[in-house]
Amino acid sequence: MLVHTYTVEVDHDFRRYLTGIGKFTYGTLDYQGDSRSDKTYTLEGDVIYKMTRNLWIKGTLRRDILDSNIAGASSASTL
């Protein structure tokens, strides 16, 4: 299998105690010796709230998509 993955990430501090992170990932999976070829997409958003120097709360929302050229092998999920 030959895998390529590319990621772009953007961070922004809204306040000293509040950070937002956005991330997009694109990948290809080529199965050597087989006709199957998959593409993966991930879109992720994080929010970090820094209550104290040692205590942080993090929330994450992520959407994963697998797009395959094989019928019935594609999938999508939200976490």
VENVENMO-V984588 format. One record per residue. N is the residue number from 1. RES is the residue in three letters. PSI is psi in radians with two decimals (* if undefined). NEAR is the number of other ideal C-beta (glycine too) atoms within 10 Angstrom. Layout:
n-><N | N>
res-><RES | RES>
psi-><PSI | PSI>
near-><NEAR | NEAR>
This chain:
n-><1 | 2 | 3 | 4 | 5 | 6 | 7 | 8 | 9 | 10 | 11 | 12 | 13 | 14 | 15 | 16 | 17 | 18 | 19 | 20 | 21 | 22 | 23 | 24 | 25 | 26 | 27 | 28 | 29 | 30 | 31 | 32 | 33 | 34 | 35 | 36 | 37 | 38 | 39 | 40 | 41 | 42 | 43 | 44 | 45 | 46 | 47 | 48 | 49 | 50 | 51 | 52 | 53 | 54 | 55 | 56 | 57 | 58 | 59 | 60 | 61 | 62 | 63 | 64 | 65 | 66 | 67 | 68 | 69 | 70 | 71 | 72 | 73 | 74 | 75 | 76 | 77 | 78 | 79>
res-><MET | LEU | VAL | HIS | THR | TYR | THR | VAL | GLU | VAL | ASP | HIS | ASP | PHE | ARG | ARG | TYR | LEU | THR | GLY | ILE | GLY | LYS | PHE | THR | TYR | GLY | THR | LEU | ASP | TYR | GLN | GLY | ASP | SER | ARG | SER | ASP | LYS | THR | TYR | THR | LEU | GLU | GLY | ASP | VAL | ILE | TYR | LYS | MET | THR | ARG | ASN | LEU | TRP | ILE | LYS | GLY | THR | LEU | ARG | ARG | ASP | ILE | LEU | ASP | SER | ASN | ILE | ALA | GLY | ALA | SER | SER | ALA | SER | THR | LEU>
psi-><2.40 | 2.13 | 2.31 | 2.34 | 2.34 | 2.35 | 2.40 | 2.28 | 2.42 | 2.23 | 2.51 | 2.27 | 1.88 | -0.71 | 3.05 | -0.49 | 0.03 | 2.07 | 2.42 | 2.47 | 2.26 | 2.40 | 2.39 | 2.28 | 2.35 | 2.38 | 2.70 | 2.49 | 1.99 | 2.09 | 1.94 | 2.31 | 0.12 | 2.77 | -0.04 | 2.40 | 2.16 | 2.64 | 2.40 | 2.48 | 2.38 | 2.27 | 2.14 | 2.44 | 2.31 | 2.54 | 2.23 | 2.16 | 2.07 | 1.71 | -0.81 | -3.13 | -0.57 | -0.09 | 1.96 | 2.58 | 2.28 | 2.31 | 2.41 | 2.41 | 2.21 | 2.44 | 2.12 | 2.34 | 2.27 | 2.05 | 1.96 | 2.66 | -0.03 | 2.26 | 2.30 | -0.02 | -0.15 | 2.66 | 2.88 | 2.54 | 2.70 | 2.24 | *>
near-><10 | 9 | 10 | 9 | 11 | 9 | 11 | 9 | 11 | 9 | 11 | 9 | 11 | 9 | 8 | 7 | 12 | 12 | 17 | 13 | 15 | 13 | 16 | 13 | 16 | 13 | 15 | 14 | 16 | 12 | 12 | 7 | 6 | 9 | 7 | 14 | 14 | 18 | 14 | 16 | 14 | 17 | 14 | 17 | 13 | 16 | 14 | 16 | 13 | 16 | 9 | 7 | 6 | 6 | 8 | 12 | 9 | 11 | 9 | 12 | 11 | 14 | 13 | 15 | 14 | 16 | 14 | 15 | 11 | 12 | 6 | 6 | 11 | 13 | 10 | 10 | 9 | 9 | 9>
